[in-house]
Amino acid sequence: MKFTLHEIKLWFKNKSFEPKAYYFLPNKVNVITGDSNTGKSSFFNIIDYCLISDQVKIATPITNAVEWFGIKISINNENLFIARKSANNGAPSFDLFLDKTSFPELPYKNSNPTEIINLLNEALDITQELKNDFNISYRDFLLFNSLTENIIASQEVYFDTSYFEREYPKGSYIDKLKKIFNLMTGITTFEDLKTQSKLKKTQKYIENTEEKKRKNDENNVRYKESLKKLLDECKNNKLLDESISFDSAEEIVNIIENIIPDVNNIEDSNVLQEINRLKNRRSNLQNKLFLIRKYEKECNNYHTSLIKLADSIQPINFLYRNLQDQIMYPLEANEFLQNLEYSLKNIKNKTYIKNAIPDSIKSEISFIQEQIKLIDEEIAQRSNVTLLENRNNCFILGEIKEKLENIKKSYNPKTINEKKLAGNKELKQELLDTLASVKTVRQDIINQINSSIQSFYCLINSIPVYKNYAIKFDLDEMSLRLYPPNDMFPIGNLGSKSNFMFMHLYLYLGLHAYLFSVVKSYVPQFLFIDQPSIPYYQGGNDDLKLTDAFHLLNEFIDLMVGEKKIDFQIFMVEHASIDNWENTLEHFHTVEEFINGNALIPQQLIKE
C-alpha cells in the first residue's frame, strides 16, 4: 500500500513563535539526527497521535508547548492533511482537522476520530467486514512499520506490541499478532478468516452440544438409579411382586404410576367414610367426658377444702363454749365469736353430705362411657385386617407418589438436535478440508519470506562469525533464528546487541520486500527506525558496523525503488553524525540536525 509522509507540522501555543514544519522526501531514508533530549524520538509519537491513537506517548513538555500537531501524508497519491489538537492533562483530544488540499493558518475542528478512522480504513483497503466481523483496523498493521527503540536490539522481541498495547492486549497479543501477520503476508486470506471463524463457531456448537449430551447421560443414569431404588421400595412393601423387573426408566415410571391410583379408591370407599364418621363422634364424646370429669374433680376438691376449713375453726368454738364464764369478752369480740360458731355449723352441715357429685352427673358419665365403648366395637367390626393393611399401604403409596414426583421434577434433560449436531460435524470436516490447503500455502510463503530475509543477510557481511548460516522466521515464536549449515536446530545467543540490531533490520527489510508481491497486504509502504546506533553508545570497534547498517538501508531503497520501481520510504532518527551518509549514500536525506540548541521545540517554549 503506497504510503508517503510529506510533512510534520507544529503550531505552538505561544503565538509569537511561528509554526514549525519538517519535510520528508518519498523513496528516501529520511533522517533526523542530533543530540539527546532534543525530541527526536517524539516524531513517530506525533505521527501515531495524528493517526488517531487513543494514547498519548508524546512527552509532556512538548504537549504543553504545542497547540496542534499535523501531518501531511499521501495514500495511493491522494493527499491528506490531518491535524489534531494537543493532549490535555495526558488525555488525547477529539478535536481534529481534515483536508485534502492544505493546512490552514491555524487548524480548527472540522472532523472527528470516527471520520478519519473510517477514511484511513477505506484508503488502506480495510473493509467494513474486516472491521466489524474481525475487529481489524489499519492501526493493527502499523506494528510492522515500527522498529522502535524498545526492540531494535532485543534478543527475543521483534514486534513492539507494548507500543500498540490497545491493538495488541497483553493477555492475547500473540494470537492476534499471528492472525494479522498471516493476513498481511497472504498465508491466510479474508475468505480463510471467514472459514476459520465459521469453524470456530461450529466447533463451539459441537463442544457445547456434546457437553449437553454428557450431562444428559449422567442425568439419565442418576434418574434410572433413583427409579430402581423406588421400585425396590415398592417391592419391599409388598406393593409389587418381587419377580417384576424392568429395563427402561419409562417402564418403571408406568408401573409405579399404575399402583398409585389405588390410594384414591380406598380413601373414597363408604367403609372408610363410615369409620371416619364414627371416629369423629367418638372424639366429640371423649371431649364431653373430659369436661364432666373436670367438673367432678373440682367438686371433690371443694368438698375437701370445706372439711379442712371446719377443722381450722373448731378450736375457737371450743374456747368460746368452755371459757365464756371465766372470760369477759368485749361486745365486738362476742359478736365475732358467735359468727364463727354459726359459720362452723353451716360448714359441718355441708360436709355431712356424702355425695358431693349429683347423681345426674354420674349417670351422664356412665352413659358417655357406654357410648364410646359401643363406637369402638362398631369401628372394630368395620375395620377388618385387609382394610387395615390397605390403609397402611395408602400412606406408603402417598410417600412413593411424592418421591416419584420429586424424581421426575429433578430429571430435566436438555433437548439435543441430533440432526443438527450431525450436520455440524459434517460441516466441521468440510471446513477442515478447506483449510488444509492453508498449511501448504503457509510453508510456501514462509519459504518466500525467509528467502527475502536471507538476501539482505547475504548482502552485507555484518555478522561475519555466522557467515553462510541460514536465517529463518519462526512463525510460532514470531522471531528470527540463525541455523548453522546443514543443522536442524538454531543457535541460541547471537552475542552482542549489534548482532540483534542487524537481525531486526534483516527481518523488517526482508518482510517489506516480500510484501510487495502480496496482492493485498494492508501494510503501508514505509518504515520507522529508531536509533540503530543504540548498540554502539559505548563506542569501541563495533561502532564501525553502524556504517554497514546505513549501507544496508541504502541498498534496500536502491533495490526497491531503483530496480523494482516500487515506492518506499524510511524515516529514521539517529544520534550519528550526518558525515556517515552525507555525499556518500545517495538515498539518504537529512530532514533536520538537532545540534547547537536546535530541537523539536524551541528551548524558550520548553522553559515556559
KEPAMI-874976 format. One record per residue (C-alpha): x, y, z. Coordinates in Angstrom, 3 decimals, decimal comma. Layout:
N
X; Y; Z
...
***
This chain:
608
0,000; 0,000; 0,000
1,690; 3,194; -1,191
2,036; 5,494; 1,783
4,239; 8,590; 1,961
4,896; 11,010; 4,803
5,491; 14,509; 3,393
5,361; 16,826; 6,357
5,112; 17,070; 10,136
3,967; 20,457; 11,393
3,635; 22,005; 14,847
1,556; 25,045; 15,865
2,710; 26,474; 19,185
0,525; 27,835; 21,958
2,802; 30,870; 22,189
1,726; 32,809; 19,072
4,969; 34,779; 18,991
6,577; 31,626; 17,593
5,840; 30,674; 14,000
4,631; 27,157; 13,237
7,459; 24,751; 12,561
7,428; 22,231; 9,695
9,653; 19,242; 8,864
9,644; 17,916; 5,313
10,232; 14,356; 4,167
11,032; 13,010; 0,715
9,498; 9,932; -0,892
11,699; 6,961; -1,753
14,418; 8,115; 0,629
15,899; 7,292; 4,000
14,781; 10,461; 5,814
16,968; 11,118; 8,849
16,578; 13,355; 11,865
19,754; 13,241; 13,906
21,314; 15,154; 16,746
21,892; 15,313; 20,442
19,956; 13,569; 23,197
16,828; 15,164; 24,726
16,037; 17,196; 21,611
12,730; 15,489; 20,800
13,893; 13,152; 18,019
12,025; 10,102; 19,301
8,818; 12,140; 19,583
8,486; 12,314; 15,809
6,986; 8,858; 15,497
4,789; 9,516; 18,538
3,446; 12,603; 16,729
2,750; 10,559; 13,585
0,976; 7,889; 15,664
-1,047; 10,547; 17,537
-2,225; 12,113; 14,264
-3,132; 8,623; 13,001
-5,756; 8,587; 15,785
-4,003; 6,713; 18,551
-6,132; 6,656; 21,700
-2,979; 7,022; 23,791
-0,638; 9,983; 24,164
3,033; 8,977; 24,024
4,350; 12,452; 23,211
6,460; 13,898; 26,034
4,533; 16,228; 28,344
6,840; 19,276; 27,833
6,098; 19,018; 24,115
2,315; 18,723; 24,515
2,429; 21,681; 26,906
4,139; 23,828; 24,259
2,215; 22,713; 21,166
-1,407; 23,611; 20,396
-1,864; 21,475; 17,254
0,115; 18,602; 15,694
-0,239; 17,977; 11,968
0,927; 15,508; 9,298
0,639; 15,580; 5,543
0,515; 12,107; 4,047
-0,461; 10,617; 0,733
-2,079; 7,231; 0,261
-2,033; 5,962; -3,309
-1,161; 9,515; -4,434
-4,135; 11,115; -2,654
-3,097; 13,833; -0,204
-4,481; 14,017; 3,317
-3,825; 16,887; 5,724
-4,591; 15,721; 9,275
-4,159; 17,880; 12,382
-5,028; 17,011; 15,966
-5,229; 19,304; 18,942
-2,649; 18,701; 21,643
-3,429; 16,471; 24,609
-4,980; 17,987; 27,703
-3,614; 16,650; 31,002
-2,477; 13,492; 29,256
-5,839; 12,777; 27,584
-5,996; 12,656; 23,775
-8,051; 15,356; 22,095
-11,074; 14,642; 19,917
-10,646; 17,934; 18,036
-9,391; 17,084; 14,549
-8,831; 18,896; 11,285
-9,035; 17,104; 7,917
-8,497; 18,414; 4,420
-7,244; 17,125; 1,069
-5,661; 20,344; -0,189
-3,677; 22,147; 2,536
-3,276; 23,162; 6,155
-4,953; 26,404; 7,274
-3,007; 29,119; 9,020
-4,221; 27,605; 12,287
-6,114; 24,273; 12,340
-9,662; 24,168; 13,653
-12,041; 21,361; 14,433
-13,912; 20,149; 11,351
-13,672; 16,389; 11,846
-13,707; 13,659; 14,479
-11,819; 10,406; 15,155
-14,509; 8,184; 13,634
-14,488; 10,022; 10,313
-10,714; 9,860; 9,961
-10,513; 6,232; 11,103
-13,111; 5,257; 8,505
-11,273; 7,274; 5,857
-7,921; 5,621; 6,617
-9,505; 2,165; 6,778
-11,027; 2,703; 3,367
-7,801; 4,144; 1,910
-5,829; 1,147; 3,177
-8,425; -1,392; 1,927
-9,719; -2,350; 5,380
-13,300; -3,360; 4,577
-16,246; -2,961; 6,915
-16,468; -6,744; 7,060
-12,883; -6,988; 8,313
-13,536; -4,224; 10,800
-16,915; -5,401; 12,073
-16,520; -9,175; 11,943
-12,865; -9,486; 12,953
-12,168; -6,187; 14,766
-9,302; -5,346; 12,412
-8,292; -1,780; 11,500
-5,384; -0,050; 9,772
-3,785; 0,526; 13,185
-3,210; -3,210; 13,609
-0,766; -3,115; 10,682
1,261; -0,094; 11,886
3,084; -2,522; 14,179
5,022; -3,771; 11,139
6,088; -0,233; 10,221
7,649; 0,470; 13,623
11,150; -0,674; 14,511
11,205; 1,188; 17,810
13,943; 1,890; 20,336
12,335; -0,665; 22,684
13,003; -3,658; 20,438
15,686; -2,773; 17,868
18,419; -4,568; 19,843
16,224; -7,047; 21,722
17,233; -10,684; 21,798
13,720; -12,147; 21,597
11,165; -9,404; 20,825
10,810; -8,465; 17,159
7,478; -6,630; 17,212
6,725; -3,852; 19,688
3,249; -4,926; 20,777
3,710; -2,962; 24,020
3,754; 0,273; 21,994
0,470; -0,761; 20,353
-0,933; -2,299; 23,514
-4,501; -1,178; 22,762
-4,380; -3,029; 19,457
-2,448; -5,965; 20,964
-3,585; -6,511; 24,587
-1,040; -8,250; 26,798
-3,157; -11,274; 27,576
-3,862; -12,218; 23,958
-1,390; -10,283; 21,830
0,425; -13,335; 20,410
-2,756; -14,794; 18,877
-3,710; -11,501; 17,267
-0,129; -10,900; 16,119
-0,143; -14,232; 14,299
-3,567; -13,557; 12,791
-2,521; -10,139; 11,449
0,839; -11,497; 10,233
-0,843; -14,341; 8,383
-3,357; -11,961; 6,815
-0,828; -9,374; 5,650
1,582; -11,979; 4,235
-1,129; -13,908; 2,397
-0,778; -17,061; 4,489
-4,470; -16,624; 5,142
-6,918; -14,686; 3,012
-10,043; -12,880; 4,064
-12,015; -15,923; 2,917
-9,782; -18,088; 5,120
-10,540; -15,825; 8,070
-14,246; -16,283; 7,471
-13,752; -20,034; 7,193
-11,710; -20,090; 10,406
-14,351; -18,022; 12,183
-17,066; -20,361; 10,937
-15,008; -23,373; 12,022
-14,561; -21,857; 15,473
-18,308; -21,298; 15,856
-19,046; -24,798; 14,527
-16,547; -26,369; 16,894
-18,015; -24,382; 19,769
-21,517; -25,626; 18,940
-20,297; -29,229; 18,755
-18,434; -28,950; 22,070
-21,433; -27,367; 23,813
-23,821; -29,967; 22,395
-21,517; -32,848; 23,312
-21,281; -31,417; 26,822
-25,094; -31,337; 26,994
-25,184; -34,968; 25,863
-22,634; -35,922; 28,509
-24,665; -34,221; 31,224
-27,833; -35,858; 29,868
-26,161; -39,281; 30,103
-25,143; -38,619; 33,704
-28,638; -37,359; 34,456
-30,171; -40,459; 32,838
-28,026; -42,747; 34,991
-29,000; -40,907; 38,187
-32,652; -40,869; 37,095
-32,766; -44,614; 36,418
-30,925; -45,441; 39,658
-33,434; -43,355; 41,658
-36,362; -45,101; 39,935
-34,859; -48,559; 40,579
-34,435; -47,643; 44,247
-38,083; -46,568; 44,397
-39,117; -49,770; 42,630
-37,288; -51,820; 45,279
-39,127; -49,861; 47,973
-42,449; -50,828; 46,345
-41,392; -54,470; 46,351
-40,290; -54,351; 49,996
-43,722; -53,007; 50,962
-45,461; -55,825; 49,045
-46,929; -53,382; 46,543
-45,271; -55,191; 43,644
-44,212; -58,764; 43,068
-40,528; -59,467; 43,736
-40,129; -61,107; 40,321
-41,093; -57,988; 38,394
-38,155; -56,365; 36,526
-37,941; -53,545; 34,025
-35,333; -52,467; 31,501
-36,235; -48,856; 30,887
-36,953; -45,890; 33,121
-40,224; -45,306; 31,288
-41,464; -48,807; 32,223
-40,618; -48,237; 35,879
-42,482; -44,928; 35,898
-45,542; -46,507; 34,255
-45,816; -49,419; 36,684
-45,406; -47,194; 39,766
-47,953; -44,725; 38,436
-50,383; -47,630; 37,836
-50,389; -48,679; 41,503
-50,732; -45,171; 42,931
-54,434; -44,625; 41,941
-55,456; -47,423; 44,418
-54,915; -44,900; 47,191
-57,784; -42,781; 45,973
-60,054; -45,823; 45,646
-59,529; -46,658; 49,317
-59,928; -43,096; 50,501
-63,233; -42,717; 48,673
-64,822; -46,004; 49,834
-68,025; -45,983; 52,008
-66,337; -48,119; 54,662
-63,619; -45,570; 55,308
-66,129; -42,749; 55,263
-68,250; -44,500; 57,932
-65,169; -45,242; 60,057
-64,147; -41,597; 59,869
-67,688; -40,558; 60,908
-67,570; -42,902; 63,958
-64,143; -41,648; 64,949
-65,324; -38,069; 64,800
-68,334; -38,937; 67,009
-66,053; -40,764; 69,496
-63,781; -37,740; 69,586
-66,716; -35,467; 70,458
-67,876; -37,810; 73,277
-64,345; -38,001; 74,660
-64,171; -34,206; 74,759
-67,538; -34,071; 76,602
-66,403; -36,754; 79,060
-63,249; -34,783; 79,719
-65,235; -31,675; 80,678
-67,556; -33,621; 83,006
-64,668; -35,334; 84,774
-63,025; -31,956; 85,197
-66,246; -30,704; 86,888
-66,317; -33,813; 89,104
-62,734; -33,202; 90,191
-63,410; -29,586; 91,073
-66,480; -30,585; 93,183
-64,401; -33,081; 95,166
-61,704; -30,507; 95,718
-64,330; -28,054; 97,050
-65,731; -30,644; 99,484
-62,230; -31,421; 100,790
-61,424; -27,741; 101,322
-64,643; -27,328; 103,430
-63,602; -30,150; 105,760
-60,200; -28,543; 106,247
-61,810; -25,170; 106,967
-64,135; -26,687; 109,624
-61,198; -28,277; 111,371
-59,367; -24,950; 111,474
-62,370; -23,176; 113,177
-63,002; -25,940; 115,729
-60,514; -24,682; 118,443
-62,073; -21,193; 118,505
-65,535; -22,712; 119,040
-64,180; -24,816; 121,897
-62,739; -21,787; 123,683
-65,953; -19,824; 123,263
-68,134; -22,546; 124,773
-65,953; -23,607; 127,688
-64,351; -20,349; 128,805
-67,121; -17,780; 128,353
-67,984; -17,941; 132,093
-64,374; -17,191; 133,029
-63,527; -14,535; 130,439
-65,346; -11,239; 129,966
-65,308; -10,501; 126,174
-65,958; -7,081; 124,768
-69,180; -6,723; 122,811
-67,402; -6,749; 119,444
-65,396; -9,886; 120,238
-68,524; -11,656; 121,486
-70,304; -10,941; 118,159
-67,288; -12,173; 116,204
-67,181; -15,489; 118,099
-70,914; -16,035; 117,619
-70,485; -15,557; 113,818
-67,640; -18,059; 113,765
-69,822; -20,609; 115,539
-72,600; -20,045; 113,032
-70,199; -20,496; 110,102
-68,846; -23,678; 111,588
-72,358; -25,152; 111,802
-73,024; -24,329; 108,161
-69,752; -25,903; 107,051
-70,438; -29,049; 109,067
-73,886; -29,340; 107,580
-72,389; -29,226; 104,060
-69,625; -31,704; 104,822
-72,179; -34,171; 106,208
-73,467; -34,586; 102,626
-71,849; -37,811; 101,485
-72,418; -37,404; 97,726
-70,827; -34,135; 96,613
-71,419; -35,039; 92,947
-75,038; -35,032; 91,770
-76,414; -38,387; 90,632
-77,330; -36,904; 87,244
-73,652; -36,173; 86,523
-72,629; -39,695; 87,444
-75,320; -41,068; 85,178
-74,106; -38,874; 82,333
-70,555; -40,148; 82,765
-71,714; -43,756; 82,657
-73,809; -43,078; 79,569
-70,934; -41,448; 77,674
-68,550; -44,267; 78,586
-71,048; -46,792; 77,286
-71,462; -44,830; 74,035
-67,678; -44,724; 73,474
-67,466; -48,465; 74,087
-70,192; -49,128; 71,528
-68,483; -46,897; 68,943
-65,158; -48,698; 69,446
-66,880; -52,047; 68,912
-68,532; -50,769; 65,746
-65,204; -49,435; 64,399
-63,569; -52,780; 65,168
-66,316; -54,631; 63,302
-65,981; -52,442; 60,208
-62,156; -52,426; 60,190
-61,115; -55,961; 59,190
-57,449; -56,916; 58,709
-57,400; -56,386; 54,922
-58,779; -52,903; 55,270
-56,149; -52,014; 57,848
-53,424; -53,299; 55,532
-54,841; -51,229; 52,688
-54,957; -48,227; 54,998
-51,251; -48,691; 55,788
-50,499; -49,090; 52,078
-52,334; -45,866; 51,490
-49,727; -43,945; 53,489
-46,850; -45,818; 51,847
-48,222; -45,177; 48,376
-48,617; -41,498; 49,249
-44,935; -41,328; 50,133
-43,982; -43,198; 46,974
-46,119; -40,886; 44,888
-44,339; -37,851; 46,356
-40,903; -39,414; 45,804
-41,785; -40,227; 42,203
-42,902; -36,676; 41,551
-39,637; -35,317; 43,022
-37,560; -37,687; 40,884
-39,420; -36,626; 37,760
-39,002; -32,938; 38,625
-35,247; -33,339; 39,105
-34,965; -35,036; 35,711
-34,652; -32,211; 33,214
-32,656; -33,388; 30,176
-31,516; -30,812; 27,621
-33,006; -31,072; 24,173
-30,454; -32,365; 21,691
-30,988; -31,843; 17,974
-29,124; -34,898; 16,751
-29,717; -33,997; 13,122
-28,238; -30,536; 13,630
-25,303; -31,998; 15,561
-24,548; -34,470; 12,773
-24,803; -31,660; 10,235
-22,318; -29,531; 12,181
-19,876; -32,424; 12,408
-20,030; -32,817; 8,642
-19,581; -29,064; 8,243
-16,568; -29,112; 10,564
-14,857; -31,716; 8,419
-15,616; -29,746; 5,274
-14,136; -26,601; 6,817
-11,058; -28,512; 7,973
-10,586; -29,881; 4,472
-10,903; -26,349; 3,079
-8,284; -25,031; 5,498
-5,943; -27,975; 4,929
-4,512; -26,180; 1,918
-3,556; -23,254; 4,180
-0,796; -25,392; 5,734
0,773; -25,940; 2,335
0,395; -22,268; 1,436
1,806; -21,283; 4,818
5,054; -23,192; 4,302
5,443; -21,879; 0,759
5,012; -18,272; 1,941
7,341; -18,719; 4,928
9,942; -20,048; 2,495
9,490; -16,935; 0,331
9,777; -14,643; 3,354
12,910; -16,496; 4,501
14,391; -16,185; 1,033
13,752; -12,434; 1,045
15,303; -12,025; 4,519
18,253; -14,210; 3,527
19,009; -11,994; 0,538
19,577; -8,995; 2,825
21,528; -11,135; 5,293
23,911; -12,057; 2,492
24,005; -8,543; 1,054
26,303; -7,173; 3,750
28,565; -9,351; 5,862
27,686; -7,602; 9,097
27,896; -10,744; 11,282
30,981; -12,454; 9,845
31,165; -15,127; 12,556
27,869; -16,542; 11,256
28,695; -16,316; 7,563
26,880; -18,926; 5,421
24,281; -19,514; 8,157
20,628; -19,849; 7,177
18,243; -17,242; 8,560
14,636; -18,327; 9,138
11,499; -16,793; 10,605
9,809; -18,791; 13,366
6,082; -18,191; 12,934
5,214; -19,872; 16,220
7,581; -17,666; 18,230
7,276; -14,660; 15,884
11,043; -14,249; 15,925
14,110; -14,731; 13,704
16,583; -17,596; 14,091
20,018; -18,454; 12,666
20,751; -22,055; 11,645
24,250; -23,439; 11,136
24,792; -25,073; 7,723
23,051; -28,455; 7,487
21,741; -28,186; 11,046
18,114; -28,584; 12,130
18,483; -26,550; 15,293
19,075; -22,786; 15,590
21,834; -21,300; 17,658
20,864; -19,734; 20,976
22,505; -16,462; 21,891
23,963; -14,458; 18,997
26,234; -12,489; 21,262
26,330; -8,703; 21,065
23,408; -6,289; 20,728
24,880; -5,261; 17,406
24,053; -8,713; 16,023
20,467; -8,495; 17,253
20,082; -4,995; 15,793
21,081; -6,380; 12,386
18,707; -9,336; 12,823
15,854; -6,841; 13,268
16,898; -4,900; 10,162
17,058; -8,119; 8,126
13,585; -9,139; 9,268
11,864; -5,811; 8,595
13,606; -5,164; 5,266
13,093; -8,709; 4,063
9,460; -8,691; 5,195
8,633; -5,406; 3,438
10,471; -6,546; 0,296
8,305; -9,669; 0,287
5,066; -7,768; 0,947
5,259; -6,070; -2,463
4,478; -9,455; -4,012
1,282; -9,833; -1,990
-1,856; -8,758; -3,822
-3,328; -7,157; -0,691
-1,009; -6,810; 2,297
-2,738; -3,887; 4,093
0,690; -2,656; 5,301
1,705; 0,919; 4,374
4,952; 1,205; 2,401
7,079; 2,983; 4,977
9,324; 2,026; 7,868
10,212; 3,958; 11,007
13,583; 3,055; 12,547
14,528; 4,414; 15,941
18,290; 4,713; 16,505
20,107; 1,680; 15,085
23,182; 3,141; 16,789
21,860; 2,037; 20,218
24,294; -0,934; 20,467
27,234; 1,389; 19,882
26,666; 4,012; 22,568
29,678; 2,663; 24,449
31,973; 3,105; 21,464
34,617; 0,523; 20,516
35,251; -1,325; 17,267
31,590; -2,423; 16,969
30,513; 1,112; 16,132
32,150; 0,606; 12,726
29,242; -1,744; 11,941
26,857; 1,197; 12,118
28,111; 2,195; 8,697
27,133; -1,280; 7,486
23,626; -0,681; 8,816
23,324; 2,605; 6,912
24,656; 0,959; 3,730
22,108; -1,847; 4,182
19,256; 0,689; 4,293
20,655; 2,485; 1,259
20,896; -0,793; -0,664
17,283; -1,612; 0,289
15,992; 1,658; -1,192
18,161; 1,162; -4,251
16,748; -2,333; -4,761
13,112; -1,404; -4,189
12,994; 1,965; -5,896
15,802; 1,665; -8,422
15,429; -1,923; -9,594
11,842; -2,918; -8,719
10,383; 0,562; -9,295
8,385; 0,326; -6,088
7,812; 3,321; -3,854
9,086; 3,035; -0,305
10,075; 5,491; 2,393
12,189; 5,089; 5,517
12,070; 7,546; 8,413
14,966; 7,210; 10,851
16,007; 9,085; 13,981
19,672; 8,867; 14,977
22,498; 10,112; 17,153
25,138; 9,547; 14,495
26,732; 12,389; 12,619
25,498; 13,260; 9,145
29,049; 12,549; 7,958
28,049; 8,868; 7,942
25,785; 9,405; 4,896
26,106; 12,895; 3,513
27,574; 12,772; -0,026
28,147; 9,011; 0,262
24,730; 7,328; 0,457
22,585; 8,619; -2,383
19,228; 7,536; -0,945
19,717; 9,306; 2,409
18,093; 12,685; 3,105
18,772; 14,742; 6,241
15,498; 16,255; 7,432
16,951; 18,069; 10,447
20,045; 18,071; 12,621
19,327; 18,844; 16,270
22,622; 20,294; 17,486
23,806; 23,566; 18,985
20,470; 24,240; 20,713
18,284; 23,298; 17,745
15,474; 20,973; 18,841
11,945; 19,891; 18,034
10,610; 22,544; 20,413
12,437; 25,862; 20,928
14,137; 25,926; 24,306
12,251; 29,095; 25,274
8,932; 27,233; 24,992
10,151; 24,254; 26,980
11,211; 26,551; 29,817
7,766; 28,179; 29,835
***
